Amino acid sequence: MEFFYRVKKGDDIRLISEKFTVSPFTVIKLNSLKEELYEGQVIIIKKNENTYTVKVGETLEMILNKFNLSREEFIEKNGVNFVYPDLVINI
C-alpha cells in the first residue's frame, strides 16, 4: 500500500516511521530525502508487509539470527548496522 502524507509541525522521520509502522530507511530512500523534513512537505509512505518492530532488549545479532539474515543483507535493506527499541526494520 502506498499513499501520500503531508508533514506536520514537529514531525521527523522517526516519528512518521513509527506512526505508520514503516522503516525510516524506506521513507528516506523512497522520497530521496537529503535534508530535514519541513512542515507542509508531501512525502510518499509505502507500507511493506515484511517489517518488524525491534523490542526492548533485542540486539542486532538476535534479529539477524531470528530472521536468518546476514549483516550485509540487513544493511542493504535498512541502511544502518544497528537497532534500538521501536525501530521498524525491513526483514
C-alpha positions in Angstrom: 0.0 0.0 0.0 1.3 3.4 -1.0 0.0 6.8 0.0 0.9 10.4 0.5 1.4 12.2 3.8 1.7 15.9 4.4 4.4 16.6 7.1 3.0 18.4 10.2 4.9 20.7 12.5 7.1 18.7 14.8 7.2 15.6 12.5 10.5 13.9 11.8 11.4 10.7 10.0 11.4 8.6 13.2 8.0 9.9 14.3 6.4 9.3 10.9 8.0 5.9 10.6 6.7 4.8 14.0 3.2 6.3 13.2 2.8 4.3 10.0 5.0 1.3 11.1 7.4 1.7 8.2 11.2 1.7 8.1 12.9 5.1 8.4 15.3 3.9 5.6 12.3 3.2 3.3 10.9 6.7 3.9 14.3 8.3 3.2 15.0 6.2 0.1 11.5 6.4 -1.4 11.5 10.2 -1.1 15.2 10.8 -2.0 15.5 12.8 1.3 18.8 14.5 1.9 17.7 17.2 4.3 15.3 17.7 7.2 11.6 17.4 6.6 9.6 20.7 6.6 6.0 21.5 7.5 3.7 21.0 4.5 6.1 18.8 2.6 4.3 15.9 0.9 6.1 12.5 1.1 5.3 9.0 -0.1 4.7 6.3 2.5 4.9 2.8 1.3 3.7 0.0 3.7 5.9 -3.1 3.5 4.4 -6.2 4.9 7.9 -7.5 5.7 8.7 -5.2 8.6 9.4 -5.9 12.2 9.5 -3.6 15.2 12.5 -4.0 17.5 11.7 -4.8 21.1 13.5 -3.7 24.2 16.5 -6.0 24.9 16.9 -7.2 21.3 20.3 -6.8 19.7 21.2 -6.7 16.0 22.7 -10.2 16.4 19.5 -11.6 17.9 17.5 -10.1 15.0 19.9 -11.4 12.4 19.6 -14.9 13.8 15.8 -14.6 14.3 15.2 -13.8 10.6 18.2 -15.7 9.2 19.8 -12.5 7.7 23.4 -11.7 7.1 24.7 -8.4 8.4 25.2 -7.3 4.7 21.5 -8.2 3.9 20.3 -6.2 6.9 22.3 -3.1 6.0 21.1 -3.3 2.4 17.5 -3.5 3.5 17.8 -0.9 6.3 20.7 1.4 5.6 22.0 1.0 9.1 24.0 -1.6 11.1 22.3 -1.0 14.5 18.9 -1.4 16.1 17.1 0.2 19.0 13.7 -0.4 20.6 10.7 0.6 18.5 12.8 0.9 15.3 10.8 -0.5 12.4 13.1 -2.6 10.2 12.7 -4.3 6.8 13.2 -8.0 7.0 
